């Protein structure tokens, strides 16, 4: 991946280790990740103090590579997307998104 090592610095190659997969976790290989204005503002510390090194990016798309023992909605090989904004389970907008994605049967939303 890439990281910003200090405020206002350029992105540079960065290696890190992920923690072990938990029983409720979905592990996936990231194929694409968006970097938007919020990532840029945060990396420049324009919204206050930030923690570094910072690996910016969200709105992630990839393929499931592993699932925790309690995971039942996803399988290895599923294409998945992680939204930039997290919703409550009963949020109408999220229900609309899930309906559109499941109708396509191409994507599954984490």
C-alpha positions as CSV (number, residue, x, y, z in Angstrom):
1,X,0.0,0.0,0.0
2,X,0.9,3.7,0.2
3,X,1.0,6.0,3.2
4,X,1.6,9.6,4.2
5,X,4.3,9.6,6.8
6,X,3.8,13.2,8.0
7,X,1.5,16.1,7.4
8,X,1.5,17.5,3.9
9,X,4.0,14.8,2.6
10,X,3.5,12.8,-0.6
11,X,2.3,9.2,-0.6
12,X,5.1,6.7,-0.4
13,X,5.2,2.9,-0.6
14,X,4.4,1.5,2.8
15,X,4.3,-2.1,4.2
16,X,2.3,-3.1,7.2
17,X,0.9,-6.2,8.8
18,X,-2.8,-6.8,9.4
19,X,-4.1,-8.3,12.6
20,X,-5.4,-11.8,12.5
21,X,-8.9,-12.3,11.1
22,X,-11.5,-12.4,13.9
23,X,-14.6,-14.6,14.0
24,X,-16.9,-11.8,12.7
25,X,-14.4,-10.4,10.2
26,X,-14.3,-10.6,6.4
27,X,-10.8,-10.5,4.8
28,X,-10.5,-9.3,1.2
29,X,-8.0,-8.3,-1.4
30,X,-8.4,-4.7,-2.3
31,X,-8.6,-4.2,-6.0
32,X,-9.6,-0.5,-6.0
33,X,-9.8,2.2,-3.4
34,X,-10.9,5.8,-3.8
35,X,-9.0,8.8,-2.4
36,X,-11.2,11.8,-2.1
37,X,-11.0,15.3,-0.7
38,X,-11.5,14.1,2.9
39,X,-8.4,11.9,2.7
40,X,-6.4,14.8,1.3
41,X,-7.6,17.3,4.0
42,X,-6.9,14.7,6.7
43,X,-3.4,13.9,5.3
44,X,-2.6,17.6,5.3
45,X,-3.9,18.0,8.9
46,X,-6.3,20.7,7.6
47,X,-9.1,19.3,9.9
48,X,-6.9,19.0,13.0
49,X,-4.3,16.7,14.4
50,X,-3.9,13.4,12.5
51,X,-2.2,10.1,13.3
52,X,0.8,9.1,11.1
53,X,1.7,7.1,9.2
54,X,-1.7,7.3,7.5
55,X,-2.9,5.0,4.9
56,X,-5.7,7.0,3.1
57,X,-8.4,5.6,1.0
58,X,-12.0,4.3,1.4
59,X,-14.8,3.3,-0.9
60,X,-13.0,0.0,-1.3
61,X,-13.8,-2.7,-3.9
62,X,-12.3,-6.2,-3.8
63,X,-12.7,-9.9,-3.5
64,X,-13.2,-11.9,-0.3
65,X,-10.2,-14.0,0.5
66,X,-11.2,-15.3,4.0
67,X,-14.1,-15.2,6.4
68,X,-14.3,-15.6,10.2
69,X,-16.1,-18.6,11.7
70,X,-19.3,-16.6,12.5
71,X,-19.6,-15.0,9.1
72,X,-22.6,-16.3,7.0
73,X,-23.4,-13.6,4.5
74,X,-20.2,-13.8,2.5
75,X,-18.1,-16.5,0.9
76,X,-14.5,-16.6,-0.4
77,X,-14.5,-15.3,-3.9
78,X,-17.4,-12.9,-3.5
79,X,-16.9,-9.4,-5.0
80,X,-17.5,-6.8,-2.2
81,X,-17.6,-3.1,-1.8
82,X,-17.1,-1.1,1.4
83,X,-19.0,2.2,1.4
84,X,-17.4,5.5,2.5
85,X,-20.3,6.1,4.9
86,X,-21.6,3.5,7.4
87,X,-25.4,3.3,7.8
88,X,-27.6,1.8,10.5
89,X,-29.1,-1.6,9.5
90,X,-32.6,-0.1,9.2
91,X,-31.6,2.9,7.2
92,X,-33.8,3.2,4.1
93,X,-30.9,4.4,1.9
94,X,-28.9,1.4,2.8
95,X,-31.8,-0.9,2.0
96,X,-32.2,0.7,-1.4
97,X,-28.4,0.2,-2.1
98,X,-28.6,-3.4,-1.0
99,X,-31.7,-4.0,-3.2
100,X,-29.9,-2.5,-6.2
101,X,-26.7,-4.5,-5.6
102,X,-28.4,-7.8,-4.9
103,X,-30.6,-7.4,-8.0
104,X,-27.4,-7.3,-10.0
105,X,-25.9,-10.3,-8.1
106,X,-22.5,-8.9,-9.0
107,X,-21.6,-7.0,-5.8
108,X,-22.2,-7.6,-2.1
109,X,-22.0,-4.7,0.3
110,X,-20.0,-5.2,3.5
